């Protein structure tokens, strides 16, 4: 058997875990497994943050649309024609004579 075939056979059989140098192999394997677990957990954490950002952006768009709608309603309420209609409903009428300025002169 060639050296490459023997190495592959040993890996498939798992003899690299039971050799006299198995302690070194186990340390490396455990280290790699710990790194993989850390990588998986950080991936899940990043994915949660992406979902949270997406939800917050959606909420922001909804609130902005509500703000614009409220501003539009307020602008319509401030229009002179709507104020005249509401005043007419309460029995108020616009003045027929224009307002006069009152000047106060103070003499020392």
Buried (B, 14 or more C-beta within 10 A) or exposed (E): EEEEEEEEEEEEEEEBEEEEEEEEEEEEEEEEEEEEEEEEEEEEEEEEEEEEEEEEEEEEEEEEEEEEEEEEEEEEEEEEEEEEEEEEEEEEEEEEEEEEEEEEEEEE
